[in-house]
Amino acid sequence: MNKTSNGDLSVLDVVGIIFITLKIIGVEPVAGWPWWIVLLPLWIYIGALAIIALVAWCIKTRKN
C-alpha cells in the first residue's frame, strides 16, 4: 500500500487495473460484477489515506 516517489504501483493499484481491464473486455465473473465492486481496490486505498489523515489530525489537535 506504500507508494514511492519513483512511480511504483501498489498491490491495490495492480488489482484495480486488472479488475477494470477484465470488466471492460467482458471476462467472467468480473464482467458480471457491479462497477462499485470492480473499483473497490482503488477506494480501499483512498479510504486508508483518509483514515491516516484523520488520525494524524486528531493527534495534532489533541496536543494543542
Protein Blocks (a to p, Z undefined) as FASTA:
>chain_A
ZZcfkopacfklmmmmmmmmmmmnopafklmpcfklmmmmmmmmmmmmmmmmmmmmmmmm
mmZZ
